[in-house]
Amino acid sequence: MSPPRIDCRRCRHYAVTWDERFPHGCRAMGFKSARYPADEVLSATGGEACLLYEPKPLPPPARRPSAGRRL
C-alpha cells in the first residue's frame, strides 16, 4: 500500500522559486525541483513519504468591523 499523497502547497517548508526550470522548492531539505518536493522524496527513497512535512499554521481569523458609532 502506498503512503498518502502529501500536498506540498500546504507545507510550511514549501517555496515557489523564480527558476522556470525548477519552480518548486523545499526550504527544509534545501533543493529546487521541476516536480513537487514530496514527489522527489518519494521517488528518491523508493516509496518513503516525506518526513519533514509540517502543515502551515492557520491564518488568524478575520476581524469583523465593530457595530459601534461611526464618526
N, C-alpha and C positions, 0 to 999 in steps of 0.2 A: 504494500500500500504506500502511495507517495505522500509526502508531507503536505499540509495545506499550503496553498499559494500565498506568499507574502506580498502585500501591496506596498511597494517601496514609497509611494507618494504619501503614505500615512506614517512613515518612519521619521523620527526626529533627525536621523543622520543622512537622509536623502538630500541631494543637492542637484539643481539643474545647472549645467555648465554652459559656458559660451562657446565651447568647441563643437562645431557642427557634426564632426565625425563621432564624437563621444559626448552626447548630450546628457547622460545620466551619471551621477557620481555618488559615492558613499564617503562621507567625512570620517566615519569610524574606522574604515579599512584603508582609506586614502587612495582610492582609484577612481578613474572615469571609464565609462563603457558605452558601447553603442546600444546595449540592452540594459534592462533594469538590473541593478546590482544583485538583487536576490536571485535572479536567473543565472547570473555569472557564478555566484557562490554555489548554487545548486548543481551546475554542470562541472565546476572545478572540484567539488568534494564528492562527486559520484552519487548525488541524491540527498545529501545532508542539507537541511534548511539553514538559513542564516541565523546564527546565534546572537548577533548583535542588534537585532530588531528591537526598537523601543517605540511605542506609539507616541505620536506628537501630543503635547499637552493640549487640553481643551481650551478654546479661546474663552475669555471672560464673557459673562452674559451681557447682552446689550442693555444699555441703560435706557430706561423709558423716561421721557420728559415728565417733570413733576406737574401735578394738577394745580399748582399754586397760581397766584395772580401774575399777570404779565404787565410789564411797565411800558 
